[in-house]
Amino acid sequence: MIQGTAQQDHIIARPAKPVWRRYLPLAAAGTALALLAVLLFQATGQSASLVLPRAQLQFATVQRGDLVRDIAVQGRIVAANAPTLYSQETGQVQLFKQPGEAVTLGDLLARISSPTLQNDLQQQQAVLASMQSEAERAVLAAREQQLDIEQVMNNAQVNLLAAKRELARATQSIEMGVIRKLDFDIAKDNLTKAELEFDHAKRKVVLAKDKLSFEQRSREQDIHRQQLVVSELERKVAALDITAPVTGQLGNWLVEQQSHVLPGQPLLTVIDLSQYEAELAVPESYARDLAPGQQVEVTLGNQQLSGSISTIAAEVRNNQVSARVRFNEADSTALRQSQRLTARVILEHKQNVLKIARGDFVSSGGGRQAYQVLDNQALRKNIELGALSVQWVEILSGATEGEQWVISSLSEFKDLDRVNLN
């Protein structure tokens, strides 16, 4: 029997491993996972979850240059002088010209029939004639009275001369001792009495002249006052005939033929065809920026006209302000009343500013954000915009010359910081 080697073998105990070697693989695995997470985070940080096609977007480059701040508005051609004629009295109107018919200065356009006014005029004219006749009669009576007073003065003057001669004779007689002293005194008293009577008669003549002059002036004032009443009625009667104030054409009837009208009621309009203006409807938000003298470029089909703002309405109607534009040079034969137009009002001219083409990004971004294009990505950035014109937008901050921006609507970017462009 062959013996085994079991007796020669002996068991050797395996030494125990250190604790740190036991957890080393776990630590290595954790480190690897951390590095992988960092790499994934960096990779996703430089990419975007949204991708937009370039063909659907509009781009522009930030530039430096002059910016003309302007607005585009609508308007129409109006006659510079288109007066409206009104009724002056109550009555029935008769119209003689048709709308659109040519008229000349002074042509009779309408007439108002007012029997009451005509009757008032005739009554006041009769009163005036009566006052004039009464004044002439009073003048004759005053002249007759004055003649009577002058006659009394003349008699007093004759009596004075007689008294003087009588006193002279009495003086000679008293010196000769022919008459008594009493008779001499009587002659002196008669002279004094004659002098007083003559002086009184002279003053009565002067007073009569003054009285006649005063009464005549008073009557003249009454007649003048009545003449004013008659003149006013004559003016009102003359105003019943409505005549053309300018040469041009009749605009529109504002009342019906043979209708009853009241004082102050508009009857018709007359259009002066010699000069036209443009009437613009400017949004209320730009009202404070308007000023007389601002330049305006008007487009009428293929025709380009230039002018300046002449007047600005003082009130706002339907959220718009009306402004009148006076043309520098315009062929009136090529313009028509109420013709529609487009105008560009130049509000301000700025020099050497950062600007970019105007687009929907202004309203969709609220004027506070924009997307700059870098390679194949669009990066969101905060900006501040300034003046707006029809074509350009001023950039106050957040931009550098030469940058490329998205100027189309930003609603599709969903406020993301980065968007990939395909």
C-alpha positions as CSV (number, residue, x, y, z in Angstrom):
1,M,0.0,0.0,0.0
2,I,1.4,3.2,-1.2
3,Q,1.3,6.0,1.4
4,G,0.2,9.5,0.5
5,T,1.9,12.8,1.2
6,A,-0.7,14.0,3.6
7,Q,1.7,13.5,6.4
8,Q,4.2,15.8,4.7
9,D,1.7,18.7,4.1
10,H,0.9,21.4,6.7
11,I,-1.6,24.2,6.5
12,I,-0.2,27.8,6.0
13,A,-2.6,30.6,7.3
14,R,-3.3,33.4,4.7
15,P,-2.4,36.8,6.0
16,A,-5.3,39.3,6.4
17,K,-5.5,42.2,3.8
18,P,-5.4,45.9,4.9
19,V,-8.7,47.7,5.3
20,W,-7.7,50.4,2.7
21,R,-7.1,47.8,0.0
22,R,-10.5,46.5,0.6
23,Y,-12.3,49.8,-0.3
24,L,-9.9,50.9,-3.0
25,P,-12.0,49.6,-6.0
26,L,-15.1,51.4,-4.6
27,A,-13.2,54.7,-4.3
28,A,-11.9,54.3,-7.9
29,A,-15.4,53.6,-9.2
30,G,-16.8,56.7,-7.4
31,T,-14.1,58.9,-8.8
32,A,-14.7,57.7,-12.3
33,L,-18.4,58.4,-11.9
34,A,-17.7,61.9,-10.6
35,L,-15.4,62.7,-13.6
36,L,-18.0,61.4,-16.0
37,A,-20.7,63.6,-14.4
38,V,-18.4,66.7,-14.7
39,L,-17.8,65.9,-18.3
40,L,-21.4,65.4,-19.0
41,F,-22.3,68.7,-17.3
42,Q,-19.7,70.6,-19.3
43,A,-20.9,69.1,-22.5
44,T,-24.6,69.9,-21.8
45,G,-23.7,73.5,-20.6
46,Q,-22.2,74.4,-24.0
47,S,-25.2,73.0,-26.0
48,A,-28.9,73.9,-26.1
49,S,-32.0,71.9,-26.0
50,L,-33.8,74.1,-28.6
51,V,-32.8,74.1,-32.3
52,L,-34.2,76.7,-34.7
53,P,-33.7,76.9,-38.5
54,R,-31.7,79.9,-39.7
55,A,-34.0,80.3,-42.7
56,Q,-36.9,81.3,-40.4
57,L,-34.9,84.1,-38.7
58,Q,-33.7,87.5,-39.7
59,F,-30.3,88.9,-38.8
60,A,-28.6,92.3,-38.8
61,T,-25.3,93.7,-37.8
62,V,-24.8,96.4,-35.1
63,Q,-23.5,99.5,-36.9
64,R,-22.3,103.0,-35.8
65,G,-23.6,106.0,-37.7
66,D,-26.3,108.7,-37.9
67,L,-29.9,107.8,-36.9
68,V,-32.9,109.8,-38.1
69,R,-35.7,109.4,-35.7
70,D,-38.9,109.4,-37.7
71,I,-42.4,108.0,-37.8
72,A,-44.6,106.8,-40.7
73,V,-48.2,108.0,-40.6
74,Q,-51.2,108.1,-42.9
75,G,-53.1,111.2,-44.0
76,R,-55.0,112.8,-46.8
77,I,-54.9,115.8,-49.1
78,V,-57.0,118.8,-48.0
79,A,-57.5,122.3,-49.4
80,A,-55.4,124.8,-47.5
81,N,-58.5,127.1,-47.6
82,A,-61.9,125.4,-47.5
83,P,-64.3,127.7,-45.7
84,T,-67.7,126.5,-44.5
85,L,-70.5,129.0,-45.0
86,Y,-73.2,129.4,-42.3
87,S,-76.7,130.7,-42.1
88,Q,-77.0,134.1,-40.4
89,E,-80.7,134.2,-39.9
90,T,-83.7,131.9,-39.6
91,G,-85.4,131.2,-42.9
92,Q,-85.8,129.0,-45.9
93,V,-82.6,128.4,-48.0
94,Q,-82.4,128.2,-51.7
95,L,-79.2,126.7,-53.2
96,F,-78.0,127.9,-56.7
97,K,-74.8,125.8,-57.3
98,Q,-74.3,122.1,-57.4
99,P,-71.5,120.3,-55.5
100,G,-68.4,120.1,-57.6
101,E,-69.4,123.1,-59.7
102,A,-66.7,125.8,-60.3
103,V,-67.3,129.1,-58.5
104,T,-65.7,132.5,-58.7
105,L,-65.2,135.0,-55.9
106,G,-68.5,136.8,-55.2
107,D,-70.7,134.3,-57.0
108,L,-74.2,133.9,-55.4
109,L,-74.3,130.4,-54.0
110,A,-77.4,130.4,-51.8
111,R,-80.1,132.8,-50.5
112,I,-82.1,132.7,-47.3
113,S,-85.7,134.0,-47.4
114,S,-86.6,135.8,-44.1
115,P,-89.7,137.9,-44.3
116,T,-89.5,138.8,-40.6
117,L,-86.1,140.3,-41.1
118,Q,-87.2,142.3,-44.1
119,N,-90.2,143.6,-42.2
120,D,-87.9,144.7,-39.2
121,L,-85.7,146.5,-41.6
122,Q,-88.5,148.4,-43.2
123,Q,-89.9,149.4,-39.8
124,Q,-86.6,150.7,-38.6
125,Q,-86.0,152.6,-41.9
126,A,-89.4,154.3,-41.4
127,V,-88.5,155.2,-37.8
128,L,-85.2,156.7,-39.1
129,A,-87.0,158.7,-41.7
130,S,-89.4,160.0,-39.1
131,M,-86.6,161.0,-36.8
132,Q,-84.8,162.8,-39.6
133,S,-88.0,164.7,-40.5
134,E,-88.6,165.6,-36.9
135,A,-85.1,166.8,-36.5
136,E,-85.4,169.1,-39.6
137,R,-88.7,170.4,-38.2
138,A,-87.1,171.1,-34.8
139,V,-84.2,173.0,-36.5
140,L,-86.7,175.2,-38.3
141,A,-88.6,175.9,-35.0
142,A,-85.4,176.7,-33.2
143,R,-84.3,179.0,-36.0
144,E,-87.7,180.8,-35.8
145,Q,-87.3,181.1,-32.0
146,Q,-83.8,182.5,-32.4
147,L,-85.1,185.1,-34.9
148,D,-87.7,186.2,-32.3
149,I,-85.0,186.6,-29.6
150,E,-82.7,188.5,-32.0
151,Q,-85.6,190.8,-32.8
152,V,-86.0,191.5,-29.1
153,M,-82.3,192.1,-28.9
154,N,-82.5,194.5,-31.8
155,N,-85.3,196.4,-30.2
156,A,-83.3,196.6,-26.9
157,Q,-80.4,198.0,-28.9
158,V,-82.6,200.7,-30.5
159,N,-84.0,201.6,-27.1
160,L,-80.4,201.8,-25.8
161,L,-79.4,204.2,-28.6
162,A,-82.5,206.3,-27.9
163,A,-81.8,206.4,-24.2
164,K,-78.2,207.5,-24.9
165,R,-79.5,210.4,-27.1
166,E,-82.1,211.4,-24.6
167,L,-79.4,211.5,-21.9
168,A,-77.2,213.6,-24.1
169,R,-80.0,216.1,-24.6
170,A,-80.8,216.1,-20.9
171,T,-77.2,216.7,-20.1
172,Q,-77.1,219.8,-22.3
173,S,-80.4,221.0,-21.0
174,I,-79.4,220.7,-17.4
175,E,-76.3,222.6,-18.1
176,M,-78.4,225.4,-19.6
177,G,-80.9,225.1,-16.8
178,V,-83.7,224.3,-19.1
179,I,-84.9,221.1,-17.4
180,R,-85.3,220.0,-13.9
181,K,-82.9,217.8,-12.1
182,L,-85.6,215.2,-11.8
183,D,-86.0,215.0,-15.6
184,F,-82.2,214.6,-15.9
185,D,-82.3,211.7,-13.4
186,I,-85.1,210.1,-15.3
187,A,-83.1,210.2,-18.5
188,K,-80.2,208.5,-16.7
189,D,-82.4,205.8,-15.3
190,N,-83.8,205.2,-18.8
191,L,-80.3,204.7,-20.2
192,T,-79.4,202.3,-17.4
193,K,-82.6,200.3,-18.0
194,A,-81.9,200.2,-21.8
195,E,-78.4,199.0,-21.2
196,L,-79.6,196.2,-18.9
197,E,-82.3,195.2,-21.4
198,F,-79.8,195.1,-24.3
199,D,-77.3,193.0,-22.3
200,H,-80.1,190.6,-21.2
201,A,-81.2,190.3,-24.8
202,K,-77.7,189.5,-26.0
203,R,-77.3,186.8,-23.4
204,K,-80.6,185.3,-24.4
205,V,-79.5,185.1,-28.0
206,V,-76.2,183.4,-27.0
207,L,-78.2,180.9,-24.8
208,A,-80.7,180.3,-27.6
209,K,-77.8,179.4,-29.9
210,D,-76.3,177.1,-27.3
211,K,-79.7,175.5,-26.8
212,L,-80.2,175.0,-30.5
213,S,-76.7,173.5,-30.8
214,F,-77.3,171.1,-27.9
215,E,-80.7,170.0,-29.2
216,Q,-79.3,169.5,-32.6
217,R,-76.4,167.3,-31.3
218,S,-78.9,165.3,-29.2
219,R,-81.1,164.7,-32.3
220,E,-78.1,163.8,-34.3
221,Q,-77.1,161.2,-31.7
222,D,-80.6,159.7,-31.8
223,I,-80.5,159.6,-35.5
224,H,-77.0,158.1,-35.5
225,R,-78.2,155.4,-33.0
226,Q,-81.2,154.6,-35.2
227,Q,-78.9,154.6,-38.3
228,L,-76.8,151.9,-36.6
229,V,-79.9,149.8,-36.0
230,V,-80.8,150.2,-39.7
231,S,-77.3,149.5,-40.8
232,E,-77.2,146.3,-38.8
233,L,-80.5,145.1,-40.2
234,E,-79.2,146.0,-43.7
235,R,-76.1,143.9,-43.1
236,K,-78.2,141.0,-41.9
237,V,-80.4,141.3,-45.0
238,A,-77.3,141.4,-47.2
239,A,-76.0,138.3,-45.4
240,L,-79.1,136.4,-46.6
241,D,-77.3,136.2,-49.9
242,I,-74.5,133.6,-49.5
243,T,-71.6,134.4,-51.9
244,A,-68.4,132.6,-52.7
245,P,-65.5,133.8,-50.5
246,V,-62.8,132.3,-52.8
247,T,-62.4,131.1,-56.3
248,G,-62.5,127.3,-56.6
249,Q,-65.4,124.8,-56.6
250,L,-68.4,124.1,-54.4
251,G,-67.7,121.3,-51.9
252,N,-70.8,119.7,-50.4
253,W,-74.3,120.8,-49.5
254,L,-74.7,120.5,-45.8
255,V,-78.5,121.1,-45.9
256,E,-81.3,120.1,-48.2
257,Q,-82.7,122.4,-50.9
258,Q,-85.6,124.6,-49.6
259,S,-85.1,123.4,-46.1
260,H,-85.6,125.6,-43.0
261,V,-82.4,126.7,-41.4
262,L,-81.4,128.3,-38.1
263,P,-78.8,130.9,-37.3
264,G,-75.3,129.4,-37.2
265,Q,-76.3,126.3,-39.1
266,P,-73.7,125.2,-41.8
267,L,-75.0,125.4,-45.3
268,L,-72.2,124.4,-47.7
269,T,-68.4,124.4,-48.2
270,V,-66.2,126.0,-50.8
271,I,-62.8,124.6,-51.8
272,D,-59.9,126.8,-52.8
273,L,-58.1,124.8,-55.5
274,S,-55.1,127.1,-55.7
275,Q,-53.3,125.6,-52.7
276,Y,-53.4,122.2,-51.0
277,E,-52.0,120.8,-47.7
278,A,-51.6,117.4,-46.1
279,E,-53.6,116.5,-43.0
280,L,-51.8,113.8,-41.0
281,A,-53.2,111.5,-38.3
282,V,-50.4,111.1,-35.8
283,P,-50.7,108.6,-32.9
284,E,-51.2,110.1,-29.5
285,S,-48.0,108.6,-28.2
286,Y,-46.0,110.9,-30.6
287,A,-48.0,114.0,-29.9
288,R,-45.4,115.5,-27.6
289,D,-42.6,115.0,-30.1
290,L,-44.4,117.0,-32.8
291,A,-43.3,120.6,-33.4
292,P,-44.0,123.2,-36.1
293,G,-41.3,123.3,-38.8
294,Q,-40.4,119.6,-38.7
295,Q,-39.6,118.2,-42.1
296,V,-42.1,115.7,-43.7
297,E,-41.7,113.5,-46.8
298,V,-45.1,112.7,-48.4
299,T,-45.6,109.8,-50.8
300,L,-48.6,109.9,-53.2
301,G,-48.4,106.9,-55.4
302,N,-45.2,107.5,-57.5
303,Q,-45.0,111.1,-56.5
304,Q,-42.7,112.3,-53.7
305,L,-43.4,115.7,-52.1
306,S,-41.6,117.5,-49.3
307,G,-43.0,119.9,-46.8
308,S,-43.0,121.0,-43.1
309,I,-45.5,120.9,-40.3
310,S,-47.4,124.2,-40.2
311,T,-50.0,123.6,-37.5
312,I,-50.8,121.0,-34.8
313,A,-54.2,120.4,-33.3
314,A,-54.5,121.3,-29.7
315,E,-56.7,118.3,-28.9
316,V,-56.6,114.5,-29.2
317,R,-59.4,112.8,-31.1
318,N,-59.8,109.0,-31.3
319,N,-56.2,108.6,-29.9
320,Q,-54.8,110.7,-32.7
321,V,-53.5,114.2,-33.2
322,S,-54.1,116.1,-36.4
323,A,-51.2,117.9,-38.0
324,R,-51.2,120.1,-41.2
325,V,-48.2,119.9,-43.6
326,R,-47.5,122.8,-46.0
327,F,-45.7,121.7,-49.1
328,N,-42.6,123.4,-50.3
329,E,-43.4,122.9,-53.9
330,A,-46.4,121.1,-55.3
331,D,-48.3,121.0,-58.5
332,S,-51.9,121.7,-57.6
333,T,-53.2,120.1,-60.8
334,A,-51.8,116.7,-59.7
335,L,-53.5,116.8,-56.3
336,R,-57.1,116.0,-55.4
337,Q,-59.2,116.7,-52.3
338,S,-59.2,113.8,-49.8
339,Q,-56.5,111.9,-51.7
340,R,-54.9,109.3,-49.4
341,L,-51.2,109.5,-48.7
342,T,-48.3,108.1,-46.6
343,A,-46.0,110.5,-44.8
344,R,-42.6,110.2,-43.0
345,V,-42.2,112.8,-40.2
346,I,-38.6,113.4,-39.2
347,L,-38.6,114.0,-35.5
348,E,-34.9,114.0,-34.6
349,H,-31.5,113.5,-36.2
350,K,-28.8,111.8,-34.0
351,Q,-25.1,111.4,-35.0
352,N,-22.5,108.7,-34.3
353,V,-24.8,106.2,-32.4
354,L,-24.9,102.5,-32.2
355,K,-27.8,101.2,-34.2
356,I,-29.3,98.1,-35.8
357,A,-32.0,97.5,-38.3
358,R,-35.5,97.6,-36.7
359,G,-37.4,94.4,-36.4
360,D,-39.9,92.5,-34.3
361,F,-37.3,91.8,-31.7
362,V,-38.0,95.3,-30.3
363,S,-41.6,94.5,-29.2
364,S,-41.2,90.7,-28.6
365,G,-38.1,91.3,-26.4
366,G,-39.7,94.3,-24.6
367,G,-36.7,96.4,-25.6
368,R,-34.7,94.7,-22.8
369,Q,-33.2,91.6,-24.4
370,A,-31.8,90.4,-27.7
371,Y,-30.0,87.3,-29.1
372,Q,-26.5,87.6,-30.4
373,V,-25.4,85.1,-33.0
374,L,-22.0,83.3,-32.3
375,D,-21.1,80.5,-34.7
376,N,-24.2,78.3,-34.7
377,Q,-25.7,79.5,-31.5
378,A,-27.9,82.5,-30.4
379,L,-27.0,83.8,-26.9
380,R,-29.4,85.9,-24.9
381,K,-28.1,89.2,-23.6
382,N,-29.6,92.2,-21.8
383,I,-29.7,95.4,-23.7
384,E,-31.2,98.9,-23.5
385,L,-32.7,100.6,-26.6
386,G,-33.1,104.3,-27.3
387,A,-34.7,106.2,-30.2
388,L,-36.7,104.3,-32.8
389,S,-37.1,105.2,-36.4
390,V,-38.8,103.6,-39.3
391,Q,-35.7,101.6,-40.3
392,W,-33.3,101.8,-37.3
393,V,-33.1,101.3,-33.6
394,E,-30.7,103.1,-31.3
395,I,-28.7,100.8,-28.9
396,L,-27.8,102.6,-25.6
397,S,-26.0,99.6,-23.9
398,G,-25.4,95.9,-24.2
399,A,-23.9,95.9,-27.7
400,T,-20.6,96.3,-29.6
401,E,-20.1,97.5,-33.1
402,G,-20.0,94.5,-35.5
403,E,-22.1,92.1,-33.5
404,Q,-24.7,90.1,-35.3
405,W,-28.2,90.0,-33.8
406,V,-31.5,88.2,-34.4
407,I,-33.9,91.0,-35.3
408,S,-37.0,88.8,-36.0
409,S,-39.5,87.9,-33.4
410,L,-38.1,86.3,-30.2
411,S,-41.2,84.5,-29.2
412,E,-39.9,81.2,-30.5
413,F,-36.7,81.4,-28.3
414,K,-38.8,80.8,-25.2
415,D,-36.5,82.9,-23.1
416,L,-33.7,80.4,-23.2
417,D,-30.1,81.5,-22.7
418,R,-28.8,79.4,-25.7
419,V,-30.5,78.3,-28.8
420,N,-28.8,76.2,-31.5
421,L,-29.2,77.5,-35.1
422,N,-29.4,74.9,-37.8
